[in-house]
Amino acid sequence: MSLKIYCHIGLPKTATTTLQVDYFPHVDRSKYIYLGIYQPRDEGKSDELFNQVLNAVNTGEGIDEASKALQCRMFSENKSLIISEEALTVSVCGLKWQEKITRLRKILSHIDHRLLITIREPISAMFSFYLELYPRFKSLSDDFPSLALKNNDFQIYHYDSLLSVLLPLFGKENVWICRFEDLIAGNFKKVEGFLGFPEMEEGFA
């Protein structure tokens, strides 16, 4: 198996926590390194390399260094890397999600990689996202339907818009899609294919 970086970027409210708790940490550790997120987030278990990558995405600084660090870790340990973080598709503090994705692409540009997005029926996903970030949205004059239709934060759930950003950057062959409904039913077959059908640790159900 050739070494790769497998990067799961969310979307929020699409069973990302299920993958971060019930799947990614249990992938064969002799061949894969899971860099994070670990749940609950406030326990600070994430690998420092993950933090370096996230900082480069959020600030635009140290992109080349993060890329080299990923390559060094991957080849020094002869293992593929798994990154999972839904915040990569969440705009924050004036930084649009589109720019975050562009910076991520720069980090991965010289590394063999695959990208996974998890999706859900859009209205349900958007309303859950709205409720989770209600303090952020309540200061805006628009109601939920207007935000869902027009606000850039919600464009991640307009899948044509999302893919119009992802596919030119990463290539159709590198973008994998998994359904929320499958994950909450315990069906990880799409994720298994994304990772190249890995062995799982003993006791994984």
C-alpha positions as CSV (number, residue, x, y, z in Angstrom):
1,M,0.0,0.0,0.0
2,S,1.4,3.4,-1.0
3,L,1.6,6.0,1.8
4,K,-1.1,8.7,1.7
5,I,-2.7,11.4,3.8
6,Y,-6.4,10.7,4.3
7,C,-8.1,13.9,5.2
8,H,-11.7,14.1,6.5
9,I,-12.9,17.7,6.5
10,G,-16.4,17.3,7.9
11,L,-19.1,18.7,7.2
12,P,-20.3,19.7,10.7
13,K,-23.4,17.9,11.9
14,T,-22.8,14.9,9.6
15,A,-21.6,12.3,12.1
16,T,-18.0,13.5,12.2
17,T,-17.8,12.7,15.9
18,T,-18.9,9.1,15.1
19,L,-15.9,8.7,12.9
20,Q,-13.6,10.4,15.4
21,V,-14.7,8.2,18.3
22,D,-15.9,4.9,16.7
23,Y,-13.7,4.5,13.7
24,F,-10.5,6.4,13.0
25,P,-8.8,5.7,16.3
26,H,-9.3,2.0,15.8
27,V,-7.6,1.7,12.4
28,D,-4.6,-0.6,12.2
29,R,-1.8,1.4,14.0
30,S,0.9,-0.5,12.3
31,K,0.0,1.1,9.0
32,Y,-1.8,4.3,9.9
33,I,-1.4,7.2,12.3
34,Y,-4.5,9.1,13.4
35,L,-3.6,12.7,14.1
36,G,-6.9,13.9,15.5
37,I,-9.5,15.3,16.5
38,Y,-10.0,13.1,19.6
39,Q,-13.2,13.5,21.5
40,P,-13.9,15.2,23.8
41,R,-12.0,18.1,22.3
42,D,-11.1,19.8,25.6
43,E,-8.9,16.9,26.7
44,G,-6.1,18.1,24.5
45,K,-5.1,14.7,23.1
46,S,-4.5,15.9,19.5
47,D,-1.1,15.2,18.0
48,E,1.2,18.3,17.7
49,L,1.6,17.7,14.0
50,F,-2.2,18.1,13.7
51,N,-2.0,21.3,15.6
52,Q,0.7,22.6,13.3
53,V,-1.4,21.8,10.2
54,L,-4.5,23.4,11.7
55,N,-2.5,26.5,12.6
56,A,-1.1,26.8,9.0
57,V,-4.7,26.5,7.7
58,N,-6.0,29.1,10.1
59,T,-3.2,31.7,9.8
60,G,-1.8,31.1,6.3
61,E,1.7,30.9,7.9
62,G,4.0,28.0,8.0
63,I,2.3,26.2,5.1
64,D,5.5,24.8,3.6
65,E,6.8,23.8,7.0
66,A,3.5,21.9,7.8
67,S,3.7,20.1,4.4
68,K,7.3,19.1,5.1
69,A,6.5,18.0,8.6
70,L,3.7,15.7,7.3
71,Q,6.0,14.2,4.8
72,C,8.7,13.6,7.3
73,R,6.3,11.9,9.8
74,M,4.8,9.8,7.1
75,F,8.0,8.5,5.6
76,S,10.0,8.3,8.8
77,E,7.4,6.0,10.4
78,N,6.4,4.4,7.1
79,K,2.7,4.9,7.8
80,S,-0.2,6.7,6.2
81,L,-1.7,9.6,8.1
82,I,-5.4,10.2,8.9
83,I,-6.6,13.8,9.7
84,S,-10.1,14.5,10.8
85,E,-11.4,18.0,11.6
86,E,-14.8,19.5,10.7
87,A,-13.5,23.0,11.5
88,L,-11.7,22.9,8.1
89,T,-15.0,23.7,6.5
90,V,-16.2,26.3,9.0
91,S,-15.6,30.0,8.5
92,V,-14.3,31.8,11.5
93,C,-13.2,35.3,12.4
94,G,-13.4,36.6,8.9
95,L,-11.6,33.6,7.4
96,K,-13.9,32.0,4.9
97,W,-14.1,28.2,4.6
98,Q,-13.1,28.5,0.9
99,E,-9.7,30.0,1.9
100,K,-9.2,27.3,4.5
101,I,-9.7,24.7,1.9
102,T,-7.3,26.4,-0.5
103,R,-4.6,26.5,2.2
104,L,-5.2,22.9,3.0
105,R,-4.7,22.1,-0.7
106,K,-1.4,24.0,-0.6
107,I,-0.2,21.9,2.4
108,L,-1.2,18.6,0.6
109,S,0.0,19.7,-2.9
110,H,3.2,17.6,-2.9
111,I,1.7,14.6,-1.0
112,D,-0.4,11.7,-2.2
113,H,-3.8,12.3,-0.6
114,R,-7.5,11.7,-0.5
115,L,-10.2,13.9,0.8
116,L,-13.4,12.7,2.6
117,I,-16.5,14.8,3.0
118,T,-19.5,13.5,5.0
119,I,-22.9,14.8,3.9
120,R,-26.5,14.9,5.2
121,E,-29.9,15.9,4.0
122,P,-29.2,19.7,3.7
123,I,-32.0,21.3,5.6
124,S,-31.5,19.0,8.6
125,A,-27.8,19.6,8.5
126,M,-28.1,23.4,8.2
127,F,-30.7,23.7,11.0
128,S,-28.4,21.6,13.4
129,F,-25.5,23.8,12.4
130,Y,-27.6,27.0,13.0
131,L,-28.6,25.8,16.5
132,E,-25.0,24.9,17.4
133,L,-23.7,28.3,16.4
134,Y,-26.8,30.3,17.3
135,P,-24.9,32.8,19.4
136,R,-22.9,33.6,16.3
137,F,-25.9,34.0,14.0
138,K,-28.3,35.7,16.3
139,S,-26.6,39.0,15.9
140,L,-27.3,39.0,12.2
141,S,-30.5,40.5,10.8
142,D,-31.4,37.5,8.7
143,D,-33.7,34.7,9.9
144,F,-32.7,31.0,9.4
145,P,-34.2,30.5,5.9
146,S,-32.4,33.6,4.6
147,L,-29.1,32.5,6.2
148,A,-29.5,29.0,4.8
149,L,-30.1,30.3,1.3
150,K,-27.6,33.2,1.2
151,N,-25.0,33.2,4.0
152,N,-21.6,31.9,2.9
153,D,-21.2,29.9,6.1
154,F,-24.1,27.7,4.9
155,Q,-22.8,27.2,1.4
156,I,-21.0,24.1,2.5
157,Y,-24.4,22.4,2.6
158,H,-25.2,23.6,-1.0
159,Y,-23.3,20.6,-2.4
160,D,-22.9,21.9,-5.9
161,S,-21.2,25.0,-4.4
162,L,-19.0,22.9,-2.1
163,L,-17.9,20.6,-4.9
164,S,-17.2,23.5,-7.2
165,V,-14.5,24.5,-4.7
166,L,-13.2,21.0,-3.9
167,L,-13.0,19.3,-7.3
168,P,-10.8,21.9,-9.1
169,L,-8.4,21.9,-6.1
170,F,-8.2,18.2,-5.3
171,G,-9.4,16.4,-8.4
172,K,-12.6,14.3,-8.7
173,E,-10.6,11.1,-8.2
174,N,-9.4,12.3,-4.8
175,V,-12.7,13.4,-3.3
176,W,-14.8,10.8,-1.5
177,I,-18.3,11.3,-0.2
178,C,-20.0,9.4,2.7
179,R,-23.6,9.7,3.8
180,F,-24.5,10.7,7.4
181,E,-27.3,8.1,7.4
182,D,-24.9,5.3,6.7
183,L,-22.5,6.3,9.5
184,I,-25.2,6.6,12.2
185,A,-26.4,3.1,11.1
186,G,-22.9,1.8,11.7
187,N,-22.2,1.3,8.0
188,F,-18.5,2.3,7.4
189,K,-18.1,0.7,4.0
190,K,-17.5,4.0,2.2
191,V,-14.9,5.0,4.8
192,E,-13.3,1.6,4.4
193,G,-12.9,2.2,0.7
194,F,-11.6,5.7,1.3
195,L,-8.9,4.3,3.5
196,G,-8.1,1.4,1.2
197,F,-9.9,-1.3,3.3
198,P,-7.6,-1.2,6.4
199,E,-7.4,-3.8,9.1
200,M,-9.0,-2.7,12.4
201,E,-7.7,-3.2,15.9
202,E,-8.7,-6.3,17.8
203,G,-12.1,-5.9,19.3
204,F,-13.4,-3.3,16.9
205,A,-17.1,-4.0,16.2
